[in-house]
């Protein structure tokens, strides 16, 4: 049986955006919306947290998880020699509540991280849907997509080691295929970032497709259309997204940071399994280029800003006052716990009278 994670450690894990905690949050919200019952050991008061999110965002309908994979559209599959397969078919939707196909964001998010075929499909779909396919800069960058490294098994070249291993041994620069791809990554990344900075229409379209998978999954259940941003206390904001010109898409497009780098996986062989090598690792890696679209989700800041926009000044003042009162309540509870039942006698003996002061100049 797994033991509950200590609260101090759990809070640290949650703060770092741990994927296990994020998945717990998915199950917590689904449970609160009438789906499979679930209480998290990582999230304090998870039942209340889930209910708070569902109620505050007025999410209605029964919740459920989507399938593990959905077929890619004909338009998407044309960029894959044998059709899209594997992890590329993982839905953008984390769970469904009623008619909302929800993507959950609890911290920094990777909107996409795809190999050459996935990146090419996203690129050309963005160019087409934004009407920028004839733009000279877009065309030039599109041609450079072919220089990205496809999945390449280094066993065929007799070369062992990860990129870090090869660099430490001073051998990375000697592997021509990897050195060439690494040089391509540097220039392609900068060109893609420049394109995002100078072409809003393309940036919005690329971001929209990476967020939703609308063309990729042909607007099926695998396509996300609602973005739920929350912290682990249940302070949440919801964003319904229907078009690449929506304000939320534009906001995210301004924050994303396109990146291009190597991804690699080490091959294994059953005959190599041993007590010191339980997975049977061979030391040989398969490398490929991956185009990523990351965004730093400032969850607390987004929730805070949204609250200030929707609340009146009296609400903000009241909330600030309540925080001070609650702080003192918790403070004296801690004193009582430390000193024991004699705390009242101790305060009386010391002649202590608490005075509460706080800055009531609220800025918003």
Secondary structure, 3 states (H helix, E strand, C coil): CCCCCCHHHHHHHHHCCCHHHHHHHHHHHHHHCCCCCCCCCCCCCHHHHHHHHHHHCCCCCCEECCCCCCCCCHHHHCCCCCCCCHHHHCCCCCEEECCEEEEEECCCEEEEEECHHHHHHHHHHHHHHHCCCCCHHHHHHHHHHHHCCCCEEHHHHCCECCHHHHHHCCCHHHCHHHHHHHHHHHHHHHHHHHHHHHCHHHHHHHHHHHHHCCCCCCCCCCCCCEEEEECCCCCEEEEECCCCCCHHHHHHHHHCEEEEEEEEEEEECHHHCECCECCCEEEEEEEEEEEEEEECCCHHHHHHHHHHHHCCHHHHHHHHHHHHHHHHHHHHHHHHHHHCCCHHHHHHHHCCCCCCCCCCCCCC
